């Protein structure tokens, strides 16, 4: 079976936690223009991603991609 990956959006972020088994927390930053003040503001969102064998360390820059839900909050895998 082939997986369709051309419509899946990848995100790039920094690993902030590796305390769980086979799971890392990735903080993804983006810039959004404020509607009132017209200034760009940095927004950060954390995602849980599957990392088999805990190969990544805190502070590393990683790329994550959506996949099927692996748990209640984990729907990304590390590329």
N, C-alpha and C positions, 0 to 999 in steps of 0.2 A: 504494500500500500504506500502511495506517495503522499507526502504532506505538502500542503499548499502554503508556501512561505512568502509569496510575493506581496500579499496585502497585510502582513503582520508588521507593525511598527516597532522598531527597536528603540530602546532608551539607554542612555549612557549616564552613569553615576559613580559615586564613590561608596565603597563598602564601609559601613559604620559599625556593624556588629556581626560577630561570627559565633555567638554563644550557643546557638541551637544546633542540633545534629542535622547535617545535610541541608541547612538553611542559612542564608545570609540576609542581612538587611542592607538595602541599597538606597542611598539618598540621591534623588534626582532633582537638580536645580533647573529652573526655567525663568525667563524674564517676561513679565506681563506689564502692559501699560495700564496705569491707574486711570480710571474713568474720570475722576474728579480733578486730580492734580496734573494729569498728563505726564507723569514721570514713570520711568520703568522701575519696577520693584522685583526683587528676586524672591521667587516662591520655591519652597522645598517640599517634596513629598517623599515619604519612605515606602518602599515596596519590599515584600518578602520574596526571595528568589531561591530556587532549588540549586544547590551546589553539591553534587554527589562527591562525597569524600572530604568535604571541607577543604578544598584546595586553595581558596582565596584568603587573603589576610586583610586586616583592617587597614584602610587608607588606599587600597588598590583601586584603580579605575577599571570598571567592568561594563560590559554591554549586556543588557537583558532583553529577552524576547517573550511575548505572551505564549502561553500554552494552555492545556486543559487544566482545570482546577485540581491541585494536588492536595489541598486542605482547605479549611475555611477561609484563610487569608492569602494563601500562596498560589499565584497563577502565573509566575514567570520562571524562566530558566536562564542560567548563565550561558552565554555563547563563548 
